[in-house]
Amino acid sequence: MDDSRWSDFLLKEYERRSQWMLKDEELGEKRASFFLTLAGVTGAAFTFGFEKGRQIYPGWRNSLAAAGLSCALLALGLITVRRLILRNVVTDRHFFALRDIARRFVTREQARSMSNAFGELYKPLPERSLRVVTVGKGGWFEIVALVNALLGGLLPGALSFWAFGSPVVSLLVILAGAAATWSLQRIYGARLMRRALYYAREHDSRECGNTD
């Protein structure tokens, strides 16, 4: 393949991957939006039922109803979180590929002379921050993970209140469950992304450090 055809192919590949990346972002947003909407509607319905008492849940204790709903929503929320993590992996792979293609057209010297446009092209990309204790940017992953943490605390908290009838014990269990759910999601996400993007990140770092 001659240089002109190779350049045309790379430009088409750049455009194709850019479109895929946008579509992946939109798909992840729809999944997260669906889960958050479902959780909000379910929470509102349960709150209405809690106020109406036995008219809505005849023979059911509210704590058991809360535990059952929390369990169902938490299962869906964890699936959504995993899909969002995988979406981030796919998006980052596209982005690494786009950087690779761009470096075939923009040299290091040209990137330095146009630092506002290409200043980051030859700098290694930092990893996404998924630390347990961090100030999030309000992305979809953080929002869904936070809702899951609340559900992860409410589930054992409702069961403990049904079993022991102690608000203090229930509150402590809620806090412990929420903290554990939040931490495990972040740890799982960080490990999955680090493992899935290891070779892509290593190649990108070598390209950024290559001075040939």
N, C-alpha and C positions, 0 to 999 in steps of 0.2 A: 504494500500500500504506500503510495507516494505521500509527500508531506501535505499537499493540499487536501487530498482525500482524508488523510488522517486528521487534519485540523477540522474539517467539516464533520467528521464522525464524532470528535470530541465535543464540538459545539452542540451537536444534536443530543449527545449523551448528557451534557450539562443541562440542557433545557428539559430533557425527559426526567432526570433525577430531581430537578427543582420542582417540577409538577408533582412528582410522587411524594416528595417531602411535604408539600402543602396538603396533599390529600390525606397523608397519614396523620398530620396534625389535626385536620378537620374531623377525621374519624375518631381520634382519641377524645376530642372535645365533645362529640356527640355521645360517646359512651359515658363520659363523666357526667355530662349534663343529665342524661337519662337516670343515672343512679341517684344523683342529688335530688332530682325532681321526685323520684319514687320515695326516697327517704323522707323528704319534706311532706309529701302527701300522706304517707303512712304515719308519720309522727303527728300530723294534725288530726288524722282520723282517730288515732289512739287517744290523743288528748281529749277529743270530744267524747269518746267512749268512756274515758276515765271520769269525766264530769257527770255523765249520765249513769255511771255505775252499772247495776245489774240489768238495767234496761237494754244495754248493749252487750254486756258479757254475762249473761245469766249463768250462775254456777261457777264462774271462773274468778280466780283471784287476779287482781290487776298486776301483781308482781309476776305471776306466771305468764300472763298475756304479754307483758313487757319483755320478759325473757325470750319468749317464742318469736316475737317480732324482731327483737334485736339479733337473735341468732340467724334468722333468715336474711335480714338486711346485711349483717356482717359477712355472711358467706358471699353474697352478691358484691359487696364492697371490696372484699379481698380479691375476687376475680377481676373486678374493675381496676384495682391497683396494679395487679400483675400485667394486665393488658396495657395500662399506661406506661409501665416500665418497659415492656417490650416495644411499645410505640417509640419511646425515647431512644431505645437501642437502634431501631430501624432509622429513625430520624438522624441520629448521630452518624450512622454508617453512610447515609446519603451525604451528610455534610462533609465527612472526611473525603468522600469521593469527589465532591465538588471542589474542595480545596486542592486535591491532587490534580484535577483537570486545570484549575486556574493557574497552578504553578507551572504548567506547560506553556502558558502564554505570557505570564508575568514573571520576569526575572527578579532576583533578590534586589538588584540595584534599582529596578523600576519600582518595586514595592516600597523601597526606602524613599524614593523621590516623590511618591504619592501615598504618603503614610496614612492620610485620612481615608483613602479608599482601600488600600491593600496592606496597611501596616501590620495587621494580624496574620497575614498569609503565611509568613515564615516564622511565626511564634507558635510553640506547642499549645494546643487547646487545654485549658484546665478541665479537670473532671467535674461532672455535675455534683453539687454539694448535696449529699444525702446523710449528713451526720445526724446523730440522734438529737443532739442539742444544737440547734441552729435557728437563725432567723430566716424563715422561708420567704420566697418571692411571691407567694400567693398563686402559684401555678396549680394546674388541675391535680397533679399528684399530691401536693400538700393539702389541698382542700379535701379530696376524697380520703386521704390518709387520716386527716383530723376527724372527719365524720366516723371513720372506722374505729378510731381510738375511743370516741365517745360511746359507740355501740359496744366495743370490746370491754368498756367499763360497766356499761349498763346491764349487760347480760349476766355476769356473775354477781353484780350488785343486787339485781332483782331477785336472783335465786337465793342469795344470802338473806335478803329481807324476808322472803317467803319461808325460809328454813328457821331463822332465828328471831325475826321480828324486831331487830335492833337497827335503828337508823344510823347509829354510830358505826357499827360493824359494816353495814351496807355502804356507807360513804367511803370508808377505808378501802373496801374491796373495789368500789367503783374507781377510785384514784389509782389503785394498783393495777387493775385491769386496763385502764386507759393508758397508763404509762408503758405497760408491757406491750400492748398492741401497737402503740406508736413506735416504740423502739424496734420491735421485730420487723415492722414494715420497712423502716429506714435501713436496717442492717441487711435485710433480704434484698432490697432494691439496689443498694450499693454493691453488694457482692455479685449480683446477677449482671449488672451493667459493667462492672470491672472485668468479669470473666468473658462476657460476650464481646466487649470492645477491646480486648487486650491487644490483639494483633493489629487491628486498625490503628489504635493509638500509638503502638510501637512504630509502625511504618510512618505515620505522620510525624512523629518526633524525629525519626531518622532523616526524613525529607527536610524538615525545618533546620536540622543541624548540619545538613550537607552543604559544604562550601565549594564543592567542585564546579 
